[in-house]
Amino acid sequence: LIAALVGGGAQIAAFGLSMRFAAFLDYLAAAVAAGVAPRLARRTTADIGLLAQSMRYLVIVQVMITAPLLIWPEAIIHLIFGDKYPGAPSVLRALSPFVLLSGIAQLTTLAVNYMGYARRRVPIAVAMLAINVVIDVTLLPSIGIVAGAIGTSAAYALWVPAHVWILHRQAGLPLRPLLLTTGRACLAAGAMIGALALLGTGRVAIPLMLAGAVVGPLVYG
């Protein structure tokens, strides 16, 4: 859709680079999902407890990873990839909800698979695709490749809560502890973003970024 409505070349490169970097940030979540989800085939109370605890820890980690993408996307892209992708920072910022949610989706998706509820997500997948396509077609001509990131994030904003609800209804996954952890993590992320903003915005010098890599997680904790 980006190639058809916006054009290829640098636009595709900037979007693809941001998506690949976002996927890299979910490797830890993928490892957790691979270790936890297969156990859920037994459907024991202990395994559901492990799922609930793992999801809460994933939320804590993914929110901490996401926070710098909101305040320092220009600095991150410039440090890692240089100045060849001017559209990438805006895409990366718009992908921050995707980074958070796709990390959690690694676990919830596999959990639904191993517990035998995969068929229940067919309408969710259709709705997810529809949301993404509608947003892309509507916004790509006016705001460019950032629309692709918005559509992807919006699609995951449906995908993950829907899977959590399936696990709650079918397997008894407790929601209140997960919601409390999410709320606390978001408050902590706000404090972390504030601390990073004090060090600078836009293009941030490497020494200040190193300081932020220490101060940010401390404030978040």
Disulfide bonds with the S-S distance in Angstrom:
none
